[in-house]
Amino acid sequence: MATVLPTAGAAGMLPPRNATAQVTPRGNISSAASVVCYSPMMVTAYGIWQGVNPLEFSLPLFILQTAIIVATTRLLVLLLKPIRQPRVIAEILAGVILGPSVMGQVEVWATTVFPLRSLLTLETVAHLGLLYFLFLVGLEMDVNVIKRSGTKAVIIAVAGMALPFCIGTATSFVFRHQVSKNVHQASFLLFLGVALSVTAFPVLARILAEIKLLNSDLGRIAMSAAIVNDMCAWILLALAIAISEVNSTAFSSLWVLLAGVLFVLVCFYAVRPLMWWIVRRVPEGETISDVHVTLILTGVMVAGVCTDAIGIHSVFGAFVYGLVIPSGQLGVVLIEKLEDFVTGLLLPLFFAISGLRTNVTRVHDPVTVGLLVLVFTMASFAKIMGTILIAISYTMTFRDGVALGFLMNTRGLVEMIVLNIGRDKEVLDDESFAVMVLVSVAMTALVTPVVTTVYRPARRLVGYKRRNLQRSKHDAELRMLACVHTTRNVPSIISLLELSNPTKRSPIFIYALHLVELTGRASNMLAAHHSASNQSRSAGASEHIFNAFESYEESVGGVSIQALTAVSPYQTMHEDVSVLAEDKHVSLIVLPFHKQQTVDGGMEPINASLRGFNESILASAPCSVGILVDRGLSAAAARMASVHHVALLFFGGPDDREGLAYAWRMVEHPGVCLTIVRFIPPDYKAPAPAAPPHMAPPPRDARAITIVPDAAKSERQMDEEYLNEFRTRNVGNDAILYMEQVVANSEETLAAIRDLDSAHELYVVGRHPGEEGSPLTSALADWMESPELGPIGDLLVSSEFSKMVSVLVMQQYVITTPQPAVGPAVPVTDDPVRQYVTNANQRTAVTGRAGWGGSAADF
């Protein structure tokens, strides 16, 4: 086919509207744009030593452009992170900055780095990335969610689409002569209506996770409604593309619609059964073969070609093809292979193309700009007001309705696709395109600050007393939060539960929390959405984790397990765990150690971020914390044994008392033998018993709540009292062996621990053993590799310790009550509710470890 080659430097040459679509359907050269071509031989450079500029060749230029786009996007993500702006904002702004609006004004930049001839290569790769990204979005989206979303989410989604669509198109129709003066008016109204009514589901999920609302009632409703909205948006987009062909006839549009429906039916009733057949052929425990993965990924491009040939955009085919892929192991494998490369490298190219097309200098008519902004504002107002009215009708508060309305007004990828397709089909001109891109960015940027300002969930002021095990009865209900990162953490947690003596008389209520790192995409967010709403189980690791805990719950009496999923960045994940622990009145949080055992018995890190997460939990938890180091506890032989040997190393202090409290619960198990080794210095003398608590004078107002601290006791007195109570209540119990070991320094402590019986499966130790600076552990503390385990725990898991034993390191939640003379006095008021709030907020009078404040109910 002959190609027309105009002069590259022709004066007044206009930039092409679409570098990949230069020829009209009838085969004539488009009069609205010039054809830009390059020599097929100019792909790779011959080197700068040949005297040739590498940027004159397409491949080096494309590589440089990609590097600049990705680097600029990442820089903007970092700059916008403090104000919690979603990543899509940074990606669109990066394209605007690199495009003709800002950097393009510099002639050297425009002609050297982003010349007109390079857009063909850049746009082709960008659309390939977009194709696979939409395949991933479809892959992660569960079609059955719409059936399970409930009438509330469906009505909110429909109201959030119908009202802005109607008001937006009506306003545009009134001002059609000013707004759409250079384009096909009916097509313009249709595309504008679709662009105004969509809600960006992936962007919304990211915003909800960032502001910690993903697992809230508001977040669940918004996610369900956004999924329904997203599905409807794709149907509307397909209709808009079919109808909006400027040069088409009525019959051709009808054929496009019928062919599109046929494509969807083929995908669901022919391709989907084929995918299930592939999944069923994979043996249990094995992964999908590379051949099948390659064929499925090739199918993405085939689906894109089919819908492009039909007359609908290729991304629609990729999205529908992703919808029919079964979730589970196949979906997980595909996401793992594609996600990072597509979202990190290829997707920013598409947003950069949108930004490169956004030329603010083309915006000349203030009337058009003002009216377009008015149309966007009216449509957004309609979406927010519609959502508020529906929310209020479902007895939600006005504040929640406003927050939900702004969340449903989130813009993002789908809208960018709509605007780009509209521009390619000459439905939108350059001026309208630029204004709508910038207004969309502004609308999405408003979502996070407005929602965080408006939405204030009601937090209960009522505290709870049993924030640690020592304050609880050893045979009372134990509420525990078990954090799980991978399936490998599950057997050790279950083994610990078995040793904890769950019975109907002393039940254990477990919140099994699967922690998923937030990667900025909807894949892991859907897992949280489904599990939080108890609608379905996410694929892959979460499913195996939940099934394991459920089967354990069914086989053992006295255990009640609730499986949850938390999605958050590791930097703020500890906040989610702490809030959940306080909300569920948990007494103990169990964390897996950040290292796991290798085949040769050594320890290797699982994830570098887990160590920081564990340290943050230890510093901010509202209850006691235990770190479990699994070095054989979860092994089949250990779990099947009839007798389990547990050792408690007691040096004194609150953490060791917490370890004794947990060991006390374990020894109630008929198959547990407990050895308590108490380490004391040579000059140790048992302290005198503490004086009885001081009786406070009656309050001036009988309704007022007063805080009366116990008489001050030394740590040694509390150690003696708790040990004596334990020994008194367990007199005659042959399963308990108590022994005292006199040691003078850290070397003797190390030798004594090494001489202990090697039959023990689990060692229970405190994180801060004994008094601070005690010679019994001071030298060990100086050589710690893992400070979160404390000196004794670090010693037991170190390579220098010859025995391979599992370790449970305990940290007690301590409430300290300073003397009344220190700090301001608690004011007493006539209003009991106000007095309660005042007492609960006296952080200077009542403080917990690492800044956690207690409330009046803690005492």
Beta strands, then each sheet from edge to edge (+ up, - down):
strand 1: 478-484
strand 2: 508-517
strand 3: 559-568
strand 4: 588-592
strand 5: 595-597
strand 6: 603-605
strand 7: 624-629
strand 8: 644-650
strand 9: 672-680
strand 10: 736-742
strand 11: 762-766
strand 12: 806-811
strand 13: 815-816
strand 14: 847-848
sheet 1: 3+ 2+ 1+ 4+ 7+ 12- 11- 8- 9- 10-
sheet 2: 5+ 6-
sheet 3: 13+ 14-
end
